Amino acid sequence: MNAKKFLQLFILAAVLLASFASTSAAFAAGCGSSVIVESGDTLLKIANRCGTTVSALKLANPQIGSGNLIYPGQSLNLPGTILGSDGGYFIYIVARGDSLKGLAVRFGTTVEALLAANPAITNPNVIYEGQQVKVYDPQNTPPPPPPPSGQAYYVQRGDTLRKIASKFSTTVDAILRVNPQISNPNVIYVGQAITIPAGVATYVVQRGDTLRIIANKFGTTVENLQRLNPDIRNANLIYVGQVINVQ
């Protein structure tokens, strides 16, 4: 093989390798856009398996909270994933190597529009793997945040407004009244925060909650909460986003 042909093959191989390396690590590892937790899994095991980090998994899945508690059957989003859409808005989970400028080009928007939609980003040059970024048309105004009253529920895979209403013993219309940002009741996305009308008979576990704290909030006892929630076998083991009957 002459030197010129060898050089051409070398350059071709280098281009292919660079193209492969630029692909999101999670997708390259064969994990796709999400992963289902298996028995024996830990955040570290999943991070190693899917080519990401524990901190990125936590950012991508705020329902995990500050601890490392995950459970079999739980669905975790991975970096590089787009979480549905809602009236022209969607959530993108930052992948390794992403930048705001690159995302603006990719999604046909501007860095300024991304910053306006994501006030938590204070430095346009710094975003993190696993961070959730709201993307919208720069000609539009971002939807208003959910009202402070009521409790927040984070949409799970397979949820519809009708299912959520049934879960909380309320109605779709009641949910829509306290969530004016939902312009299409048939379009919600995984991870979306939805305000549940006040006065419902259930409660969504928040970061830092324990059964005792929840019992005190509702003027009841841990024992009564366990009676109302027979699926809670260990009073010390509840997780963020879990729905608990309180009445």
GIKAHU-V801281 format. One record per run of one state. SS is the DSSP state (alpha for helix, beta for strand, coil for the rest). FROM is the first residue (numbers start at 0). TO is the last residue. If there is no record, write none. Layout:
ss:SS from:FROM to:TO
ss:SS from:FROM to:TO
This chain:
ss:coil from:0 to:1
ss:alpha from:2 to:20
ss:coil from:21 to:23
ss:alpha from:24 to:27
ss:coil from:28 to:32
ss:beta from:33 to:35
ss:coil from:36 to:41
ss:alpha from:42 to:49
ss:coil from:50 to:52
ss:alpha from:53 to:59
ss:coil from:60 to:60
ss:alpha from:61 to:63
ss:coil from:64 to:73
ss:beta from:74 to:76
ss:coil from:77 to:80
ss:beta from:81 to:85
ss:coil from:86 to:87
ss:beta from:88 to:92
ss:coil from:93 to:98
ss:alpha from:99 to:105
ss:coil from:106 to:109
ss:alpha from:110 to:116
ss:coil from:117 to:130
ss:beta from:131 to:134
ss:coil from:135 to:149
ss:beta from:150 to:153
ss:coil from:154 to:159
ss:alpha from:160 to:166
ss:coil from:167 to:170
ss:alpha from:171 to:176
ss:coil from:177 to:191
ss:beta from:192 to:195
ss:coil from:196 to:200
ss:beta from:201 to:203
ss:coil from:204 to:209
ss:alpha from:210 to:216
ss:coil from:217 to:220
ss:alpha from:221 to:227
ss:coil from:228 to:241
ss:beta from:242 to:244
ss:coil from:245 to:246
